Amino acid sequence: MIALIATFTGMLALGFSINLLTLFGLVLAIGMVVDDAIVVCENVERNMHQHHLEPKEATLRSMGEIASSLVAVVLVMCSVFIPAAFLPGTTGQLYKQFAITIVISVSVSGFIALTVTPAMCAVLLKHSPPPTRGPFAWFNRQVDHVTQLFGEAVTYVIKFAAVALVLLAVFLYLIYHVFKILPTSFVPNEDQGYAFAAIIMPQAASLSRTQEITDKADAIFKGIPGVQTRTVVTGYSLLDSGFKTNAGTIFVTFSDFDKRYENIDTAKKENVRAILQGFLAEARKIQGAIVIPVAPPAIPGIGTTGGFEFWIQDTGTGDPVALDGVMQDFLKKARERPELTGLATTYSASTQQLRASVDREKTQLLGIPIQDVYSAIQAQFGSLTVSQYNLFSNVWWVVVQSDAPYRQNPEDLTRLYTRNSQNQMVPLSSVVSTQWTAGPDLLPHFNGFTAAKINGSASLGYSSGDAITTMEAVAKEVLPPGYAFAWSGLSYEEKKSGGTSGLAFVFGFIIVFLVLAAQYESWTLPGAVMSAVPFGILGALLTNWARGLENDVYFQIGLLVLIGLGAKNAVLRVSAAVEFRAEGKSIMQATILAGEQRLRPIIMTSLAFAIGCLPLALAVGAGANARHSIGTGIIGGMLGETTLAMLYVPLLFYLFDRLKERGEGKSESAEATVPSAPPPEAPPVAEPRHEGD
């Protein structure tokens, strides 16, 4: 409790808010701060029971045994997360608040475990004989039996070390293989309580035709359970934020989460995926338009929509017609791939347009100012602000525009007149001619090049990483010379996040190794400690793969947590083994005794942490997918670290210590075989001379 209160104080001082990331850090911090207290209390209780000591003496003895281990644990956990707090970009911001929250809580909990917890143990714990009957006695007997079996298992693994090392190589290959097959993404799509629908009509479709289609799409949403309100905007394109007559957008708000996730049945029918899939199935029946349901971006502000945003760039001629042809060829090929769905674009170089040409020479002959011609056309067919006035404490603008029936056909231009310099009314048809042409309604640019934007998403059963890989493969196959591709929005961030997360893992691993090397004054013992990490990663990968989850940023944050937790548990075992070696026990005895002595606290802390993460793995509602990703991975990783790692850490400690012992033995024998220089001969002593000789 003290550590959590201090964590809130640190968050306030650093300007953090209560958000998804800091709450993740707090949930995991609860398990971590309890771990240190569990280790202290369990060791005090063990000394009271084994050595028949009073609470105060047992506490002093226990802190002498584990104080260095607690310091090492705090240093290891901080070493893992501090580098992650300095990562750049969007991924760095996701890591930062989580990492700092963990560092504050772990640092304070380590201080509490070294000061407050021992004092509480000395005061509150009472020496009492262990129960001989009842459930507690049965539980203690089972724990002792498991501890004995564990010691035998460690002996067996060390005896067949060659086989164990071969299996270790298999486990490492399995980690590599599962990493390759596990789908990747940046962050999971969440149910945010709202969604969109984009309506794309044929080029040059009128606003009235677009209104008819949007009304049909709105009627579909109206009949879907879970939809609360709908707002229809005709003439606005969600995909490119343009205003055009052949586009429409529907903004949809869902019912409250408490209502939609009231039970399992409503959660299955009224979650965002079910609503959008139900809408898409009905929207495909609408003729004469493309109607696409669109989820909001997983991180608000990064991109306009969910899914991916892909750009085809014309780095050569800049011809809009040629770009349109290349884009159509690309879409034809991409739509054949099963990994992609919802591919759409608003770019077209063949939009029907009416070109009005002004005969400037004739305009001058008739004495018509050229600006008056353009103003008349703008005021009648577009709009023109001509004045303003004040009324009811508000400023009202006066906008001139022809009524809709008088600006629908090109012939309406013949009804317009303007005044020349002789104050005569001249018909515009005498100086303006019209003709139908084709061209792009919008000419977007990306990275300074003329570009066409394609929106889409991954099909059901595929991840966003699969969609990105597929789009890039199609681009390399289809795009001719002079054209390139680029990403924007969440897809761009996903492309960057892989290297950033890898950087966090590498730096975290290296710093932990160096901290342990300084702690033990050895280069071999940290290797035994860090050997627990691969088994946590393997467990996390297998559980996420079995559940159908993806390798996203939240899962990678969980892997970072597992590096610290795996090293923490291994530190407890290795520190005990080092102490036993210092007492004169053999390598085998120290290895087995350390494993048996630290088995109970490691199981207790691991179970406490895994059970604390269980609500994350079973969450529903807002932010559930992110919680599934981090919670499932951590639970699977803890299973790996409390099973396989419990056997391999003693094995590698045994092997490394044997190598160290052999190296020291060779150096001692080498020193013994160096011939020593013979002692200098004493100078001859003259015989004493007597008088008279």
Secondary structure as UniProt FT lines:
FT   HELIX           2..13
FT   TURN            14..15
FT   HELIX           20..51
FT   HELIX           55..81
FT   HELIX           83..86
FT   HELIX           89..114
FT   HELIX           116..124
FT   HELIX           135..159
FT   HELIX           161..181
FT   STRAND          194..200
FT   TURN            203..204
FT   HELIX           207..222
FT   TURN            225..226
FT   STRAND          227..236
FT   TURN            238..240
FT   STRAND          243..254
FT   HELIX           257..260
FT   HELIX           264..270
FT   HELIX           272..283
FT   TURN            284..285
FT   STRAND          290..294
FT   TURN            300..301
FT   STRAND          308..314
FT   HELIX           320..334
FT   TURN            335..336
FT   TURN            338..339
FT   STRAND          340..344
FT   STRAND          351..358
FT   HELIX           360..365
FT   TURN            366..367
FT   HELIX           370..381
FT   STRAND          384..391
FT   TURN            392..393
FT   STRAND          394..400
FT   HELIX           404..406
FT   HELIX           410..415
FT   STRAND          417..419
FT   TURN            421..422
FT   STRAND          425..427
FT   HELIX           428..430
FT   STRAND          432..439
FT   STRAND          445..446
FT   TURN            447..448
FT   STRAND          449..458
FT   TURN            460..461
FT   HELIX           464..478
FT   TURN            481..482
FT   STRAND          483..488
FT   HELIX           490..520
FT   HELIX           525..530
FT   TURN            531..532
FT   HELIX           533..547
FT   HELIX           553..582
FT   TURN            583..584
FT   HELIX           587..617
FT   TURN            622..623
FT   HELIX           624..641
FT   TURN            642..643
FT   HELIX           644..673
FT   TURN            691..692
//
